[in-house]
């Protein structure tokens, strides 16, 4: 194994850069609680497996016959790392939609103050946001998209995508990522809409009752009612949310991989 890595060191480093960019930005793997040694070992193992599938013939002019590196080769390594970062960043956008949806209605429920550090998103997140994150991770593992990303996504991209192809179609890539950000808020709004709409109606009814019967202390009664009804609605619609999670992962990642594979190899100088 070591001899094969040394003999194909330029190709191995290119694949390792792409794998490292993906692993260090992919949710769950990017958590600080995951050992950095384990990450590096996993990067080396994945890169060794994918090294035989990689087709970097477009880079041949930047690698010497004796395997010597050049400044242009180092730039290619950075570009390969950027490809991995883009894939991991887009997957993070899909996860962020679920956490954002929980933040929308957590404020109305009165849970916005109940925020703790979320190891998954690595930010301060309400408790419901963490719950949605954990649920999305379980769905992501259950539908085996982690395996598909590493065994299919990385394999297809190292066979069909290079930095040159990405540069030639950078406008499409930027517009796709921006549309992904807009889709994040759209998906979050769709997830949060049933609970948010119900809480708005409860707030309006509470305000009307407060005007009709000022002697009733509805301010103290409103939050328990909103919390109880919110959890009741959440329990009722949660199976449908799981299906929505699965559909979001499948469509989002498939669209990203199809876009990257459509770029082709591009042409070097």
N, C-alpha and C positions, 0 to 999 in steps of 0.2 A: 504493500500500500504506500509506504513512504517513498519507495523508488518511483512509483507511478506519479505521485504528486510532484516530486522534484523534477521529473522529466517533462511534465506538462504544467510547470509552475505558472506561466503566464495565463493559461486558460483557467487553472484552478483559482488564481487570485481574482479573475474577472467574475467567475461564478460565485466565489465567496463574498465579493463586494455586494453583489445583487442579493444574495441570501441574507447577509448581515443587515442591509438596509430594510429588508422585509421583517426580519425577526425583531429588530430593535424598535420598530414602530407598530408592529401588529399587537392588538389588544391581547391581554393575558401573558404573552411572551415578554412584552415590554415592561411588565411590573417590576418594581425594584426588589420585591421579595424573591424573584426568580434569580438564582445564582448566576453571576456573570460568567463564571467558569463553565456552567452548564450551557449557557447560550453560545459561547465560543466553541465548545465541543460539538454542539448540535449544528452550528454553522459549518464546521469542518466536515462533519459526517455527511450533511446534505450536499455540500459542494463536491465531495468525492463521488457521491452517487450520480450527481448531475453532470459531472465533468465529461463523461462519455457521450452525453446527449447534446452538449453545447456545440453550436455551429457559429463560430466567430471568424469565419473566413474573411469577412469585411475588415477585420482588424489585422490581417496578416502583414500588411505593409508597415505597421507600426511596431511589429515585434521582429527583432533581428533573427537571422538564421541560427545564431548561437543562443537564442533565448534572452538576449540582452534587453533591458527595459529602456524606455526613453521618456522624456517629459510628456509627449503626447499619450503614451501608454498610461501614465499616471492620471491624466485627464480622463481617459477612457474608464479607468477604475472608478473614479468619482462619478462618472456618468452611469455606470452600472449600479453603483450604490444608490443613485437617485431613482433609478427605475424601481428598485426594491422599496424605497421610501414612499414612492407614489402609490404602489399597490397597498402597502400597509396603511398609508394615510387614508385612502379611500375606504378601506375596511373599518377604520376608526370612525369615519364619518357615519357609516351605517350604525355602528354601536352608539354613537353620540345622539342619534335620533331618539332612541328609547329613553336615555337619561334626560334629554331635553323635555320630552313629553311629560315625564314625572315631575320635573321642575315647574311645568306650567300649572298643574293642578295642585301641587304640594303647597304652593303659596296660599291658594284659596282654602285649602283644608286646614291651614294653620300649622303645617309641618315645616314651613320654610326655615324656622329657627332650629329645627332638629337636624342639623347638618354635621357630618363628620368627614374625615379624610377618606376618600374612596381609593383603595389600592389599585382598582382596575383602571379608572380614568385619571388617577393621580391628581385630583382636584377636590375641593370641598363640594360635597354632593349631599342633597337631602336623602333621608333614609329610603324614601320611595324610589329615588333615582338609583340608589345602590341595589335595591331589590330588582328593578327592571334590568340593571346591568347583569346581575347574576343570572336572571332568567334568560337574557339574550345569550349569555355565554353557554349556558346549558343547551339551549336550542342549537347554537352554532356547533357545539360538539356532537349533539345528537344526530344532526343531519350530515355530519362528517365533512364539513367544509374545511376544517383544518387540514385533513388529509388531502382534500381536493386541491387546496391552494399549493401545498408543497409537492404533491405527487403529480398533479396535472398542470396547475397554473405555472409553477416555476419551470417545469419541464418544457411546456409549450413555448414559454417566453424565451428561454435560452436557445431554443431551436429556431425561433422565427423573429425575434426582436433584438435589435442592437441600438446603441446610442444614436447612430446616424438616422435610423428610421424614426426615432422619437423626435429628433431635432427637426426633421423635414415636416413633421405633422404637429409641431408644438402648438399651433393655434387650435387645432381640434382637441388636443389634450387639455389645454387651459380652459376652454369652454366647457369641456366635459366635467372637469373638477368643479368649476363654478356652478354648473347645473346640479352637481351632486350636493353642494352646500345649500342651494335653494330647495332641493328635494328633501334635505335633512329637516328643515323647518316644516315643510309640507307634511312629511310623514309624522313628525312629532305632533303637529296640530290634529291630524286624523286620529292618532292614538288617544290624545288627551281630550278630544272634543266631547265624547259622551259624558265624562265626569265634569269637565268644565261647564258644559251647558246646564247640567243638573244643579251644580253649585251656584251658578248665576240665578237660576230660578228660585233656589232656596233663599239666596240673599235678598232677592226682590220681595219674596213673600214675608221674610222676617222683617224687612223694613216697613212693609204695609201693616203688619200686625203691631209693630212698635208704635206706629202712628195711631192705629185704632185703639190700642190698649196700652197706654204709656206705663201703667202700673206693672205690666209684665216685664220681667228682666230677661228679654229675649237675647240680649247680647251674650250673656253667659250660657244660654241654652243653645245658641246658634252653632257654636263650634262642635259640641258633641253630636248634634244632629247631622252636620255636614260630614264629619268624620265617619259616622256610622253608615250614612247613605253612600258615601264615596267608596268605602270598602265593600259594601254590598254590590254596587255597580261593578267594581273591579273584579269581584269574584264571579259575577255573571258573565262578563265579557272576556275574562282572561283566556279561555280556550280559543276564542277568535283572535286575541292578541298574539297568541303563540303561532297561529297560522300566518298572521301578518308578519311576525318576525321571520319565519321561515321563508316566506315569499320575498321579503325585502333582501335577505341574504342571497337568495338564489338569483333574483333578477339583477341586483346591484353588482355582484361579483362577476356574473356572466357577462354583463354589459361592459365592464372594465376590461376583462380578458379579451373579449371580442374586439374591443377598440384597439388594445395594444397589439394584438396579433394582426389586425388590419393594417398597421403601420408598415409591416414588412421589415426587412433588414436595412433598407436604405443603402446609400452608396458612400463609401469613403473615398478619400483622395489618394 
